[in-house]
Amino acid sequence: MSNIQESLDGLLTIDGAMCCALVDANSGMMLGQAGSGLDLELAAAGNTEVVRAKLKTMASLKLSDSIEDILITLGKQYHIIRLVSGKPGLFLYLVLDKSRANLALGRRKAAEIEAGLQL
């Protein structure tokens, strides 16, 4: 049974959470979304390119490792891209308000939600 919406709603319980999505990096399309504040369809497509570029770079460098998450720090926001282990091509995308969020707690919650995600 799918728990996508429940998982995304769980991410929004983090202090400072603005919005989040589950994204298919193969297509750039969202499988689910929650919250507001950004054009999540545009963000999903753009962050798909970030994930693809990092995976390509890792392959070029012959790094035999995996990405846990990618952090993008803006002036007012944190953007966390958390790859879903065991589900190649999927990632969670979480946007936090930098003035209200605790980055460490945001990353921990994203990891917890990712580990419990069922499709």
N, C-alpha and C positions, 0 to 999 in steps of 0.2 A: 504494500500500500504506500502511496506517495505521501510524503509529509513536507512538500516544498513550501506551501504557504505558512504552515506552522513554524517551520525552520526560519523563514524570512521574518515572520512576526517576532520570533525569538531574538533575532539580531537587533530589532528595533527597541528592545528593552534596555539596551546599553545607554547610559547617560550620554547625551550628545548625538545619538544616532539620528541621521536625517533620512536616509533611504538605503535600499539594498536590492540586489537582484541575484538570481541564479542564471548564469549565461552559458550557452553552448559555444565554445571557442571555435568549433569547426564551421559554424555558420554566422556567428556574431549575434544570434537571436537570443532573446530572453525566454527562459522557461517559467519564470515567475518574478514578481517584483512587489515591493512594499515601501511605504513612505513616500515622501515628496521632497522637492527642492532642486531636482535636476531632471533633465530630459534623459531618463534612464535608457531609452532605446539608443540614443546617440552615444551615451557613455558605454553601453554594452559593446557596441560596434567598435568604438575607439579603443577600449581596453582589451578587446580581442586582439587587436594589432599589437598592443604592448606584450601580451602573453606570447603570441607567435614570434615576435622579434626576440624575446628573451630565450625561448626554447631553441630558436635557430642559432643564436649566439652560443648557447651552451653546447649544441651539437658541433658547431664549428671549432669550439675550444676542446672538444672531446671530453667534456666533463660528464662523468658517469654519476650523476646526482639528480635530485629532483627539486623542484621549486615548492616550498611550503607556501610562502606568500610574497607578494610584491607590495611595497609601501610607497605611496606617492604623497609627499607632504607639500601642501599648498600653504599660502599665507593664512587662510581661515579654515582649512579643512584637511582631514586625513582621508585618503582613499586607500582602502585595503582590498587587494585582489588575492583571494585564497583559493588555490587550486584544490579540487576535490579528489582526494586520493582514492584510487580504485575505480574512478570514473574518468578516464582520459578525455580531455576536451571540455570538461565542465569546470567553472569557477564561480565562487561567491564574490560579489562585489559589494563593498560596504563603504558608505560615506559618513564620516563623523565630523561634527562641528568641533574644531580644534579648541575653542574657548571653553567648551563644556565637557569634552570627552577625555578619558584617560586612555592613552594609546595602548598601554600594556593590557588593560582590561578588555579593550576592543579586540585586540589580536587573540587573546585567550578565548573570548566568547565566539569569535569567528572559527577558531580551531575546534571548539566544543560542538558547535552547530554543524560544521563540516563532517566531523566524525560520526555524528548521529543521523546524517542525511540519508534518507531512503527514497529511492525512485521507483 
